[in-house]
Amino acid sequence: MLDKTSNAARHPSRGPTMPATIVAVANQKGGVGKTTTAINLAAALADTGRNVLLVDLDPQGNASTGLGVSRSERGAGTYALLTESVAALAVTQITSIPNLSIIAAEPDLAGAEIELVSRENREFRLREALRAEGMSAARHDFIIIDCPPSLGLLTLNGLVAAHAVFVPLQCEFFALEGLSQLMRTIEAVRHRLNPSLFLEGILLTMYDRRNNLSELVADDARSFFGDKVYETMIPRNIRISEAPSHGKPVITYDPRSPGAQAYIKLAQEFLERHARA
């Protein structure tokens, strides 16, 4: 059973910190490793001692399942956060991974897009919740938002709440083709709703060295986006696919697997880039 206590209570010796860096993991195309990346980046950052909160904004709730939060244990989560103005700390759950907590996605989240249409400040609901004064008590270093595979109001809330957006890109032709639409959406959000939003980076996923297409997609992405494309690439690896069925990130399910090692390396590169920023 998951304890609905903030990480601050579990780590009382931690001193005050700067406000959390909020990163939205987004791609409107499904099956590109978005949720897998959100789970494993969050877990790998937590493994370095950072205090991390994962926000499951996808109605499918796969990030919650992937961290061992069964549907019977979820209670109030992101739906309550967005539609009922429940405080974020009140719906935060501790996971079995030290330093990692989650705001889970309850089944009602599927109807949130329709309910938000008529709400005032509908695009800012998540931002207000995550940047509320009370959230400073949790002393998160990073907040990772797993956005749904669409460009609707839920994803819009994630992009407006975030400081940065992180884009997993599957090493296949159609994934690269659809990236331009997401980039236009990010630019529109920056101009209209969140001027400080920036592209954190692009992560190449499901990379297969034996496949020439993987190399071509990687080369095309790097030629167009330059150093915004992370050096770390996530390989195709059966352990990454198996881990969610056990309610674990791959870095705890099989830490020696190539997939786990890639996500550990990703977290290191992520932190190095933030240190240079």
C-alpha positions as CSV (number, residue, x, y, z in Angstrom):
1,M,0.0,0.0,0.0
2,L,1.3,3.4,-0.9
3,D,1.7,6.0,1.8
4,K,0.1,9.4,1.0
5,T,2.8,11.3,2.8
6,S,4.9,13.9,1.2
7,N,8.6,13.3,0.6
8,A,9.3,16.2,2.9
9,A,8.0,14.2,5.8
10,R,10.3,11.3,4.9
11,H,13.4,13.6,4.5
12,P,13.0,16.2,7.3
13,S,16.7,17.0,7.3
14,R,16.6,18.4,3.7
15,G,17.0,22.2,3.8
16,P,15.1,24.7,1.7
17,T,15.7,24.5,-2.0
18,M,14.9,26.5,-5.1
19,P,11.5,25.9,-6.7
20,A,11.3,22.7,-8.6
21,T,12.1,22.5,-12.2
22,I,9.0,21.3,-14.0
23,V,9.5,19.2,-17.2
24,A,6.7,18.0,-19.4
25,V,7.4,14.8,-21.3
26,A,5.3,15.1,-24.5
27,N,4.7,13.7,-27.9
28,Q,1.3,13.6,-29.6
29,K,2.2,10.3,-31.3
30,G,1.6,7.2,-29.2
31,G,4.0,4.3,-28.8
32,V,7.2,6.4,-28.9
33,G,8.3,5.6,-25.3
34,K,6.9,8.7,-23.7
35,T,5.5,7.2,-20.5
36,T,8.4,4.8,-20.3
37,T,10.8,7.8,-20.4
38,A,8.8,9.8,-17.8
39,I,8.9,6.8,-15.4
40,N,12.5,5.9,-15.9
41,L,13.9,9.5,-16.0
42,A,12.0,10.3,-12.8
43,A,13.3,7.1,-11.1
44,A,16.8,7.6,-12.3
45,L,16.9,11.2,-11.1
46,A,15.5,10.0,-7.7
47,D,18.2,7.4,-7.6
48,T,20.8,10.3,-7.6
49,G,19.2,11.7,-4.4
50,R,17.1,14.3,-6.1
51,N,13.5,14.7,-4.8
52,V,11.2,14.0,-7.7
53,L,7.5,14.1,-8.3
54,L,5.9,12.4,-11.3
55,V,2.5,13.8,-12.4
56,D,0.5,11.3,-14.4
57,L,-1.6,13.5,-16.7
58,D,-2.4,10.7,-19.2
59,P,-6.0,9.2,-18.7
60,Q,-4.6,5.8,-19.6
61,G,-2.7,6.0,-16.2
62,N,0.2,3.9,-17.4
63,A,2.8,5.9,-15.5
64,S,0.9,5.2,-12.3
65,T,0.7,1.4,-13.1
66,G,4.4,1.4,-14.1
67,L,5.3,2.7,-10.6
68,G,3.2,0.0,-8.9
69,V,0.1,2.2,-8.1
70,S,-2.8,-0.1,-8.7
71,R,-6.1,1.4,-9.7
72,S,-7.6,0.4,-6.3
73,E,-5.0,2.5,-4.5
74,R,-5.2,5.7,-6.5
75,G,-8.0,7.6,-4.9
76,A,-7.9,11.3,-5.8
77,G,-5.2,12.3,-8.3
78,T,-4.8,14.5,-11.3
79,Y,-8.5,14.7,-12.1
80,A,-9.2,16.2,-8.7
81,L,-6.2,18.4,-9.1
82,L,-7.5,19.9,-12.3
83,T,-11.3,20.0,-11.8
84,E,-11.8,20.2,-8.1
85,S,-8.9,22.5,-7.1
86,V,-7.6,19.9,-4.6
87,A,-4.2,20.8,-3.3
88,A,-1.3,19.0,-5.0
89,L,0.2,17.8,-1.7
90,A,-3.1,16.3,-0.7
91,V,-3.1,13.9,-3.7
92,T,0.6,13.1,-3.7
93,Q,1.6,9.5,-2.9
94,I,4.9,8.1,-2.0
95,T,6.1,5.2,-4.2
96,S,8.3,2.3,-3.2
97,I,11.3,4.1,-4.8
98,P,13.1,6.4,-2.4
99,N,12.8,10.1,-3.2
100,L,10.1,9.5,-5.8
101,S,6.4,10.4,-5.3
102,I,3.5,10.5,-7.7
103,I,0.2,12.2,-8.4
104,A,-1.6,9.3,-10.0
105,A,-4.2,9.4,-12.8
106,E,-7.6,8.2,-11.7
107,P,-10.1,6.9,-14.2
108,D,-12.2,10.1,-14.2
109,L,-9.3,11.9,-15.8
110,A,-10.7,10.8,-19.2
111,G,-13.5,13.2,-18.8
112,A,-11.4,16.2,-17.7
113,E,-10.9,17.6,-21.2
114,I,-14.7,18.1,-21.6
115,E,-15.1,19.5,-18.1
116,L,-12.3,21.9,-18.5
117,V,-13.7,23.5,-21.7
118,S,-16.0,25.8,-19.7
119,R,-13.7,26.5,-16.8
120,E,-12.0,29.8,-16.2
121,N,-8.3,29.8,-16.8
122,R,-8.7,26.3,-18.1
123,E,-5.1,26.1,-19.5
124,F,-3.6,27.2,-16.2
125,R,-5.2,24.7,-13.8
126,L,-2.1,22.5,-13.4
127,R,0.3,25.4,-13.3
128,E,-1.6,27.0,-10.4
129,A,-1.6,23.7,-8.6
130,L,2.1,22.8,-9.0
131,R,3.3,26.4,-8.4
132,A,1.1,27.0,-5.3
133,E,2.8,28.3,-2.2
134,G,2.1,25.1,-0.3
135,M,4.1,23.0,-2.8
136,S,7.3,24.5,-1.6
137,A,7.0,22.4,1.6
138,A,7.6,19.3,-0.5
139,R,11.0,20.6,-1.6
140,H,11.0,18.8,-5.0
141,D,14.0,19.2,-7.2
142,F,12.2,18.1,-10.3
143,I,8.6,17.6,-11.3
144,I,8.1,15.4,-14.3
145,I,4.7,15.5,-16.1
146,D,3.7,12.6,-18.3
147,C,1.4,14.2,-20.9
148,P,-1.2,12.2,-22.9
149,P,-0.5,11.3,-26.6
150,S,-2.5,14.1,-27.9
151,L,-2.5,17.9,-28.2
152,G,-5.7,18.5,-26.2
153,L,-6.4,20.5,-23.0
154,L,-4.5,18.0,-20.8
155,T,-1.3,18.3,-22.7
156,L,-1.8,22.1,-23.0
157,N,-2.1,22.2,-19.2
158,G,1.2,20.2,-19.0
159,L,3.0,22.6,-21.3
160,V,1.7,25.7,-19.6
161,A,2.8,24.4,-16.2
162,A,6.2,23.4,-17.3
163,H,9.5,25.3,-17.6
164,A,10.7,22.9,-20.3
165,V,9.4,20.2,-22.6
166,F,11.2,16.9,-23.2
167,V,10.3,15.0,-26.4
168,P,10.9,11.2,-26.8
169,L,11.3,10.4,-30.5
170,Q,11.0,6.9,-31.8
171,C,13.6,6.0,-34.4
172,E,11.0,5.5,-37.2
173,F,10.1,7.7,-40.2
174,F,6.5,8.6,-39.2
175,A,7.6,9.7,-35.7
176,L,10.0,12.2,-37.2
177,E,7.4,13.4,-39.6
178,G,5.0,14.2,-36.7
179,L,7.5,16.1,-34.7
180,S,6.9,19.3,-36.6
181,Q,3.3,19.5,-35.4
182,L,4.5,19.2,-31.8
183,M,7.1,21.9,-32.3
184,R,4.4,24.3,-33.7
185,T,2.3,23.6,-30.6
186,I,5.2,24.3,-28.3
187,E,5.9,27.6,-30.2
188,A,2.2,28.6,-29.9
189,V,2.2,27.9,-26.2
190,R,5.3,29.9,-25.8
191,H,3.8,32.9,-27.6
192,R,0.4,32.8,-26.1
193,L,0.5,31.2,-22.6
194,N,4.0,30.4,-21.3
195,P,6.8,32.7,-22.6
196,S,9.4,30.9,-20.5
197,L,8.8,27.5,-22.0
198,F,11.8,26.0,-23.8
199,L,12.7,22.7,-25.5
200,E,14.7,20.7,-22.9
201,G,15.7,18.2,-25.5
202,I,14.8,15.3,-27.8
203,L,15.5,11.7,-26.8
204,L,15.9,9.1,-29.4
205,T,14.1,5.9,-28.3
206,M,13.8,2.3,-29.6
207,Y,17.1,2.7,-31.3
208,D,18.4,-0.4,-33.1
209,R,22.0,-0.3,-34.4
210,R,21.2,-3.2,-36.7
211,N,18.5,-1.1,-38.5
212,N,19.6,1.5,-41.0
213,L,16.4,3.5,-40.5
214,S,17.4,4.1,-36.9
215,E,20.7,5.7,-38.1
216,L,18.9,7.7,-40.7
217,V,16.3,9.1,-38.2
218,A,19.1,9.9,-35.7
219,D,21.1,11.7,-38.3
220,D,18.1,13.7,-39.5
221,A,17.1,14.7,-36.0
222,R,20.6,15.8,-35.1
223,S,21.1,17.7,-38.4
224,F,17.8,19.7,-37.8
225,F,17.8,20.1,-34.0
226,G,21.6,20.1,-33.3
227,D,22.6,19.7,-29.7
228,K,19.0,19.6,-28.5
229,V,19.1,15.9,-29.4
230,Y,20.6,14.1,-26.4
231,E,23.7,12.0,-26.9
232,T,22.1,9.2,-24.9
233,M,19.8,6.9,-27.0
234,I,17.4,4.4,-25.6
235,P,17.8,1.0,-27.2
236,R,15.1,-1.6,-28.0
237,N,15.3,-3.8,-25.0
238,I,12.9,-6.5,-23.8
239,R,13.5,-5.6,-20.1
240,I,12.1,-2.1,-20.7
241,S,8.9,-3.7,-22.0
242,E,8.7,-6.2,-19.2
243,A,9.2,-3.8,-16.3
244,P,5.8,-2.1,-16.2
245,S,4.0,-5.4,-15.8
246,H,5.9,-5.7,-12.5
247,G,5.0,-2.2,-11.4
248,K,8.7,-1.1,-11.5
249,P,10.9,1.1,-13.6
250,V,13.5,-0.8,-15.6
251,I,16.3,0.6,-13.5
252,T,15.0,-1.3,-10.5
253,Y,13.5,-4.3,-12.4
254,D,16.8,-5.1,-14.1
255,P,19.4,-2.5,-13.3
256,R,22.1,-4.2,-15.4
257,S,20.1,-4.4,-18.6
258,P,21.0,-2.2,-21.5
259,G,17.7,-0.3,-21.2
260,A,18.3,0.4,-17.5
261,Q,21.9,1.5,-18.1
262,A,20.6,3.9,-20.9
263,Y,18.1,5.6,-18.6
264,I,20.7,6.0,-15.9
265,K,23.0,7.6,-18.5
266,L,20.1,9.8,-19.6
267,A,19.6,11.1,-16.0
268,Q,23.3,11.9,-15.8
269,E,23.3,13.8,-19.1
270,F,20.1,15.6,-18.0
271,L,21.7,16.8,-14.8
272,E,24.9,17.8,-16.6
273,R,22.9,19.9,-19.0
274,H,21.0,21.6,-16.2
275,A,24.3,22.3,-14.3
276,R,25.6,24.1,-17.4
277,A,22.4,26.1,-18.0
